[in-house]
């Protein structure tokens, strides 16, 4: 995606499900979730092992379906596990999918694009937000 497309994607997104969210502050999924919440996104952590608990002030969903409706699905899973998450996101009507740093699945990306979803791979929305110098406010306002 171009910088303009990434900027547009981040600025029009409101609801984000973070698949693989962790309660460990040292994990990237935790710090990225916190960053997104601080920017005004409605973040739902998704982790079946933490379901029912609260993470960063938000109840943790057991599954992606429990986090719907979705604008974006941010995936903190290994590349070989990403395809199943992408397929579920497509089925649930997500508008976009973000595969985190190191997560690449070209076949899943093609399925997402064919279904009309925007997809970003091997990047981090927090890094992109800072790199693009996006406003430090709620992006949906």
N, CA and C of each residue as an Amber inpcrd file, in Angstrom:
protein
   423
   0.8470000  -1.1970000   0.0000000   0.0000000   0.0000000   0.0000000
   0.8850000   1.2500000   0.0000000   0.3710000   2.2820000  -0.6140000
   1.0960000   3.5560000  -0.6120000   0.9070000   4.2520000   0.7320000
   1.7280000   5.2480000   0.9790000   1.5680000   6.0330000   2.2020000
   0.1880000   6.6670000   2.2770000  -0.3030000   7.1700000   1.1530000
  -1.6310000   7.7940000   1.1340000  -2.7180000   6.7800000   1.4770000
  -2.5920000   5.5560000   0.9720000  -3.5810000   4.5120000   1.2790000
  -3.5210000   4.1160000   2.7450000  -2.3260000   4.0050000   3.2930000
  -2.1940000   3.6590000   4.7140000  -2.7550000   4.7840000   5.5800000
  -2.4410000   6.0200000   5.2290000  -2.9660000   7.1730000   5.9730000
  -4.4890000   7.1410000   5.9640000  -5.0810000   6.9500000   4.7900000
  -6.5360000   6.9140000   4.6710000  -7.1270000   5.7680000   5.4920000
  -6.4990000   4.6110000   5.3980000  -6.9760000   3.4500000   6.1550000
  -6.9760000   3.7350000   7.6570000  -5.8850000   4.2590000   8.1660000
  -5.7950000   4.5330000   9.6040000  -6.7710000   5.6230000  10.0290000
  -6.9400000   6.6340000   9.2250000  -7.8160000   7.7470000   9.6080000
  -9.3000000   7.4190000   9.5020000  -9.6680000   6.4490000   8.6690000
 -11.1000000   6.1210000   8.5540000 -11.5120000   4.9560000   9.4600000
 -10.5520000   4.3030000  10.0770000 -10.8450000   3.1550000  10.9360000
 -11.2820000   3.6200000  12.3230000 -12.2770000   2.9340000  12.8680000
 -12.7500000   3.2160000  14.2290000 -12.5480000   2.0090000  15.1500000
 -13.0350000   0.8540000  14.7130000 -13.0200000  -0.3500000  15.5590000
 -11.9310000  -1.3050000  15.0920000 -11.1070000  -1.7440000  16.0390000
 -10.0200000  -2.6650000  15.7160000 -10.0470000  -3.8420000  16.6760000
 -10.0470000  -5.0430000  16.1260000  -9.8790000  -6.2580000  16.9320000
  -8.4050000  -6.6320000  16.8560000  -7.7740000  -6.8070000  17.9980000
  -6.3600000  -7.1740000  18.0560000  -6.2770000  -8.6560000  18.4040000
  -6.0070000  -9.4710000  17.3830000  -5.9380000 -10.9210000  17.5610000
  -4.5440000 -11.2920000  18.0610000  -4.5180000 -11.9670000  19.2080000
  -3.2520000 -12.3180000  19.8380000  -2.8470000 -11.3080000  20.8880000
  -3.8130000 -10.5500000  21.3930000  -3.5360000  -9.5510000  22.4250000
  -2.9450000 -10.2210000  23.6560000  -2.0040000  -9.5290000  24.2820000
  -1.3280000 -10.0680000  25.4560000  -1.4890000  -9.1290000  26.6450000
  -1.5410000  -9.7170000  27.8360000  -1.5840000  -8.9090000  29.0500000
  -0.1770000  -8.5090000  29.5040000   0.8500000  -9.0490000  28.8390000
   2.2380000  -8.7590000  29.1730000   2.6540000  -7.4310000  28.5340000
   2.9320000  -6.4050000  29.3350000   3.3010000  -5.1030000  28.7800000
   4.5600000  -5.1270000  27.9090000   5.3770000  -6.1530000  28.0200000
   6.5880000  -6.2580000  27.2080000   6.2990000  -6.7670000  25.7960000
   5.1010000  -7.2790000  25.5710000   4.7380000  -7.8060000  24.2440000
   4.2310000  -6.6870000  23.3450000   4.5730000  -6.7840000  22.0770000
   4.1680000  -5.7590000  21.1110000   2.6460000  -5.6300000  21.0210000
   1.9280000  -6.7290000  21.1050000   0.4670000  -6.6550000  20.9940000
  -0.1350000  -5.8080000  22.1080000   0.4920000  -5.8230000  23.2640000
   0.0190000  -5.0140000  24.3930000   0.3010000  -3.5300000  24.1430000
   1.5450000  -3.2190000  23.7820000   1.9050000  -1.8100000  23.5940000
   1.2020000  -1.2020000  22.3800000   1.0320000  -1.9710000  21.3180000
   0.3170000  -1.4470000  20.1450000  -1.1550000  -1.2240000  20.4880000
  -1.7560000  -2.1450000  21.2250000  -3.1520000  -1.9530000  21.6480000
  -3.2850000  -0.6760000  22.4670000  -2.3740000  -0.4750000  23.4080000
  -2.4050000   0.7410000  24.2340000  -2.2480000   1.9890000  23.3650000
  -1.3350000   1.9490000  22.4130000  -1.1230000   3.0740000  21.5010000
  -2.4150000   3.3970000  20.7420000  -3.0640000   2.3760000  20.2210000
  -4.2850000   2.5850000  19.4500000  -5.4070000   3.1450000  20.3240000
  -5.5320000   2.6350000  21.5330000  -6.5510000   3.1450000  22.4640000
  -6.2820000   4.6160000  22.7680000  -5.0140000   4.9520000  22.9930000
  -4.6460000   6.3520000  23.2680000  -4.9790000   7.2650000  22.0990000
  -5.0410000   6.7330000  20.8940000  -5.3660000   7.5270000  19.7070000
  -6.8670000   7.5740000  19.4550000  -7.6590000   6.9760000  20.3200000
  -9.1050000   7.0620000  20.2030000  -9.7820000   5.9280000  19.4750000
  -9.0210000   4.8860000  19.1270000  -9.6380000   3.7280000  18.4830000
 -10.4130000   2.9170000  19.5100000 -11.4720000   2.2720000  19.0600000
 -12.2420000   1.3300000  19.8670000 -11.5890000  -0.0340000  19.6460000
 -10.7390000  -0.4520000  20.5900000  -9.9440000  -1.6750000  20.4570000
 -10.5670000  -2.7980000  21.2740000 -10.7350000  -3.9500000  20.6300000
 -11.1780000  -5.1580000  21.3330000 -10.0560000  -6.1790000  21.2760000
  -9.4650000  -6.4960000  22.4300000  -8.4450000  -7.5470000  22.4500000
  -9.1030000  -8.9060000  22.2340000  -8.4520000  -9.7680000  21.4450000
  -8.9690000 -11.1110000  21.1820000  -7.9040000 -12.1150000  21.5880000
  -8.2500000 -12.9420000  22.5800000  -7.3410000 -13.9810000  23.0600000
  -8.1680000 -14.9770000  23.8640000  -8.3730000 -16.1920000  23.3540000
  -9.2200000 -17.1540000  24.0690000  -8.7090000 -17.4820000  25.4700000
  -7.4060000 -17.4120000  25.6900000  -6.8420000 -17.6990000  27.0100000
  -7.1080000 -16.6170000  28.0320000  -7.4730000 -15.4200000  27.5750000
  -7.7500000 -14.2940000  28.4770000  -9.2170000 -13.8740000  28.4390000
 -10.0310000 -14.6130000  27.6990000 -11.4370000 -14.2480000  27.5180000
 -12.1210000 -14.0070000  28.8580000 -12.8790000 -12.9040000  28.9020000
 -13.6080000 -12.5440000  30.1010000 -12.8140000 -11.6490000  31.0320000
 -11.5120000 -11.5960000  30.8700000 -10.6890000 -10.6930000  31.6640000
 -10.7130000  -9.3050000  31.0230000 -10.1140000  -8.3580000  31.6950000
 -10.0220000  -7.0070000  31.1670000  -8.5730000  -6.7090000  30.8360000
  -8.3650000  -6.1340000  29.6690000  -7.0310000  -5.7610000  29.2160000
  -7.0820000  -4.3130000  28.7540000  -6.2830000  -3.4650000  29.3780000
  -6.2550000  -2.0430000  29.0460000  -7.6480000  -1.4220000  29.1490000
  -8.4080000  -1.8750000  30.1430000  -9.7300000  -1.3280000  30.3950000
 -10.8270000  -1.8580000  29.5060000 -10.5110000  -2.8730000  28.7070000
 -11.4750000  -3.4190000  27.7450000 -11.6340000  -4.9200000  27.9570000
 -12.8610000  -5.4390000  27.9480000 -13.0480000  -6.8870000  28.0660000
 -12.4070000  -7.6180000  26.8860000 -11.7680000  -8.7330000  27.1780000
 -11.1110000  -9.5410000  26.1510000 -12.1250000 -10.4960000  25.5450000
 -12.1900000 -10.5180000  24.2260000 -13.0850000 -11.4230000  23.5060000
 -12.3990000 -12.7720000  23.3020000 -13.1800000 -13.8330000  23.3170000
 -12.6370000 -15.1810000  23.1210000 -12.3160000 -15.4580000  21.6630000
 -13.0640000 -14.8100000  20.7740000 -12.8800000 -15.0710000  19.3460000
 -13.1180000 -13.8030000  18.5510000 -12.7200000 -13.8310000  17.3150000
 -12.9450000 -12.6920000  16.4360000 -14.4350000 -12.4240000  16.2780000
 -15.2230000 -13.4760000  16.2000000 -16.6780000 -13.3050000  16.0820000
 -17.2400000 -12.5370000  17.2730000 -16.6710000 -12.7500000  18.4580000
 -17.1250000 -12.0450000  19.6530000 -16.7460000 -10.5660000  19.6330000
 -15.8180000 -10.1840000  18.7640000 -15.3600000  -8.8000000  18.6790000
 -16.1010000  -8.0020000  17.6090000 -16.8990000  -8.6700000  16.7930000
 -17.6140000  -7.9990000  15.6930000 -18.6660000  -7.0450000  16.2520000
 -19.0090000  -5.9910000  15.4970000 -18.6030000  -5.6710000  14.1270000
 -17.1940000  -5.0740000  14.0890000 -16.5470000  -5.2290000  12.9470000
 -15.1420000  -4.8820000  12.8290000 -14.8820000  -3.9200000  11.6740000
 -14.0010000  -2.9730000  11.9100000 -13.4430000  -2.2020000  10.8010000
 -12.1380000  -2.8750000  10.3820000 -11.2330000  -3.0330000  11.3530000
  -9.9200000  -3.6040000  11.0740000  -9.6350000  -4.7630000  12.0160000
  -8.9310000  -5.7570000  11.4930000  -8.4250000  -6.8570000  12.3130000
  -6.9020000  -6.7630000  12.2690000  -6.2990000  -6.5470000  13.4310000
  -4.8510000  -6.4200000  13.5720000  -4.3440000  -7.7570000  14.0980000
  -3.4960000  -8.4330000  13.3250000  -3.1290000  -9.8230000  13.6000000
  -1.7120000  -9.9440000  14.1500000  -1.6320000 -10.3840000  15.4000000
  -0.3780000 -10.7250000  16.0670000  -0.3090000 -12.2440000  16.2010000
  -0.1890000 -12.9220000  15.0850000  -0.0650000 -14.3770000  15.0450000
   1.0400000 -14.7080000  14.0560000   1.5510000 -15.9080000  14.1230000
   2.5760000 -16.3290000  13.1650000   1.9880000 -16.3670000  11.7560000
   2.8760000 -16.2050000  10.7750000   2.4360000 -16.1780000   9.3740000
   1.5960000 -17.4000000   9.0210000   2.0020000 -18.5780000   9.4840000
   1.2670000 -19.7970000   9.1290000  -0.1170000 -19.8640000   9.7750000
  -0.3910000 -19.0160000  10.7570000  -1.7080000 -18.9660000  11.4030000
  -2.5550000 -17.8100000  10.8830000  -1.9440000 -16.9140000  10.1290000
  -2.6400000 -15.7010000   9.6970000  -3.7790000 -15.9840000   8.7240000
  -3.6210000 -16.9680000   7.8440000  -4.6410000 -17.2480000   6.8380000
  -6.0020000 -17.5520000   7.4330000  -6.0330000 -18.3210000   8.4930000
  -7.3140000 -18.6490000   9.1350000  -7.9630000 -17.4020000   9.7210000
  -7.1590000 -16.5100000  10.2840000  -7.6910000 -15.2610000  10.8360000
  -8.2230000 -14.3850000   9.7060000  -7.4850000 -14.3110000   8.6100000
  -7.9260000 -13.5280000   7.4550000  -9.2520000 -14.0680000   6.9310000
  -9.3670000 -15.3780000   6.7990000 -10.6130000 -15.9730000   6.3030000
 -11.7830000 -15.6610000   7.2290000 -11.5550000 -15.7220000   8.5330000
 -12.6200000 -15.4040000   9.4840000 -12.9910000 -13.9240000   9.3960000
 -11.9950000 -13.0660000   9.2570000 -12.2580000 -11.6290000   9.1360000
 -13.0950000 -11.3300000   7.8940000 -12.7770000 -11.9900000   6.7990000
 -13.5610000 -11.8300000   5.5660000 -15.0030000 -12.2560000   5.8230000
 -15.1790000 -13.4160000   6.4310000 -16.5260000 -13.9490000   6.6940000
 -17.3310000 -13.0390000   7.6250000 -16.6360000 -12.3530000   8.5400000
 -17.3210000 -11.4880000   9.5020000 -17.5660000 -10.0730000   8.9750000
 -17.0900000  -9.7840000   7.7730000 -17.3570000  -8.4900000   7.1700000
 -16.4030000  -7.3830000   7.5760000 -15.2040000  -7.7360000   8.0000000
 -14.2080000  -6.7100000   8.3180000 -13.9100000  -5.9060000   7.0600000
 -13.4720000  -4.6680000   7.2500000 -13.1440000  -3.8090000   6.1160000
 -11.6660000  -3.8750000   5.7560000 -10.8350000  -4.1980000   6.7420000
  -9.4010000  -4.2550000   6.4860000  -8.7210000  -5.2180000   7.4550000
  -7.5260000  -5.6310000   7.0430000  -6.7250000  -6.5480000   7.8510000
  -5.3100000  -6.0080000   7.8860000  -4.7250000  -6.0370000   9.0650000
  -3.3600000  -5.5680000   9.2470000  -2.5630000  -6.7240000   9.8220000
  -1.5980000  -7.2340000   9.0590000  -0.7090000  -8.2810000   9.5480000
   0.5560000  -7.6060000  10.0680000   0.8760000  -7.8740000  11.3000000
   1.9610000  -7.1830000  11.9940000   3.3360000  -7.4910000  11.4270000
   4.3400000  -6.8140000  11.9580000   5.7240000  -7.0100000  11.5380000
   6.0810000  -8.4880000  11.5420000   6.6460000  -8.9510000  10.4450000
   7.0500000 -10.3480000  10.3270000   5.9470000 -11.2940000   9.9060000
   4.7300000 -10.8050000   9.7800000   3.6000000 -11.6640000   9.4040000
   3.2620000 -11.4190000   7.9400000   3.4800000 -12.4580000   7.1260000
   3.2400000 -12.3690000   5.6880000   2.5460000 -13.6470000   5.2270000
   1.4570000 -13.5010000   4.4990000   0.7520000 -14.6280000   3.8950000
   0.1420000 -14.1130000   2.5950000   0.8770000 -14.2860000   1.4940000
   0.4460000 -13.7580000   0.2050000  -0.8800000 -14.3590000  -0.2570000
  -1.0790000 -15.6530000  -0.0280000  -2.3300000 -16.2970000  -0.4490000
  -3.5220000 -15.7070000   0.3140000  -3.3560000 -15.5010000   1.6100000
  -4.4260000 -14.8950000   2.4070000  -4.6750000 -13.4570000   1.9670000
  -3.6070000 -12.7470000   1.6380000  -3.7560000 -11.3650000   1.1660000
  -4.5630000 -11.3240000  -0.1270000  -4.3030000 -12.2510000  -1.0190000
  -5.0660000 -12.3110000  -2.2720000  -6.5380000 -12.5920000  -2.0020000
  -6.8210000 -13.4960000  -1.0550000  -8.2240000 -13.7790000  -0.7070000
  -8.8900000 -12.5250000  -0.1400000  -8.1650000 -11.7900000   0.6960000
  -8.7150000 -10.5630000   1.2850000  -8.9940000  -9.5340000   0.2010000
  -8.0300000  -9.3190000  -0.6830000  -8.2210000  -8.3490000  -1.7680000
  -9.3920000  -8.7480000  -2.6670000  -9.4860000 -10.0460000  -2.9760000
 -10.5750000 -10.5320000  -3.8190000 -11.9370000 -10.2900000  -3.1700000
 -11.9540000 -10.2750000  -1.8410000 -13.1990000 -10.0230000  -1.1070000
 -13.4390000  -8.5300000  -0.8880000 -12.5300000  -7.6960000  -1.3890000
 -12.7140000  -6.2530000  -1.2830000 -12.1320000  -5.6100000  -0.0390000
 -11.3120000  -6.3370000   0.6940000 -10.7040000  -5.7900000   1.9020000
  -9.3430000  -5.1830000   1.5990000  -9.0130000  -4.1370000   2.3140000
  -7.6580000  -3.6040000   2.2820000  -6.8140000  -4.4800000   3.1970000
  -5.5610000  -4.7270000   2.8020000  -4.6900000  -5.5350000   3.6450000
  -3.2920000  -4.9460000   3.6490000  -2.7140000  -4.8960000   4.8420000
  -1.3490000  -4.4350000   5.0510000  -0.6060000  -5.6010000   5.6850000
   0.6040000  -5.8810000   5.1740000   1.4010000  -6.9860000   5.7300000
   2.7730000  -6.4810000   6.1560000   3.2850000  -7.1170000   7.2030000
   4.6490000  -6.8890000   7.6730000   4.8910000  -5.4270000   8.0530000
   3.8800000  -4.8220000   8.6530000   3.9840000  -3.4480000   9.1430000
   3.2220000  -3.3320000  10.4590000   3.4660000  -2.2430000  11.1560000
   2.8060000  -1.9950000  12.4370000   2.0450000  -0.6770000  12.3680000
   0.7670000  -0.6550000  12.7500000   0.0140000   0.6050000  12.6620000
   0.5900000   1.6970000  13.5640000   1.1440000   1.3380000  14.7060000
   1.7350000   2.3550000  15.5930000   2.9580000   2.9880000  14.9380000
   3.7800000   2.1750000  14.3160000   4.9560000   2.7010000  13.6170000
   4.5310000   3.5640000  12.4410000   3.5480000   3.0880000  11.6880000
   3.0840000   3.8420000  10.5270000   2.4350000   5.1620000  10.9530000
   1.6880000   5.1410000  12.0410000   1.0430000   6.3610000  12.5620000
   2.1060000   7.4260000  12.8300000   3.1610000   7.0160000  13.5150000
   4.2390000   7.9620000  13.8330000   5.0040000   8.3730000  12.5750000
   5.3330000   7.4140000  11.7250000   6.1000000   7.7020000  10.5170000
   5.3640000   8.6930000   9.6110000   4.0540000   8.5450000   9.5300000
   3.2530000   9.4240000   8.6840000   2.8520000  10.7150000   9.3940000
   3.2840000  10.8460000  10.6520000   2.9950000  12.0450000  11.4540000
   1.5010000  12.3550000  11.4810000   0.7070000  11.3170000  11.7330000
  -0.7380000  11.5040000  11.8110000  -1.0810000  12.2420000  13.0950000
  -2.2140000  12.9300000  13.1170000  -2.5620000  13.7470000  14.2670000
  -2.7740000  12.9270000  15.5280000  -2.3090000  13.4410000  16.6300000
  -2.4200000  12.7610000  17.9160000  -3.7930000  13.0200000  18.5200000
  -4.8100000  12.5120000  17.8530000  -6.1970000  12.6890000  18.2760000
  -7.0010000  11.5250000  17.7730000  -8.2650000  11.5110000  18.1070000
  -9.1430000  10.4540000  17.6240000  -9.2320000  10.5650000  16.1040000
  -8.7960000   9.5060000  15.3740000  -8.7800000   9.5930000  13.9260000
 -10.1540000   9.6430000  13.2860000 -11.1930000   9.3060000  14.0390000
 -12.5360000   9.2880000  13.4640000 -13.2610000  10.6170000  13.6510000
 -12.6330000  11.5420000  14.3590000 -13.3280000  12.8080000  14.6220000
 -13.0970000  13.8330000  13.5310000
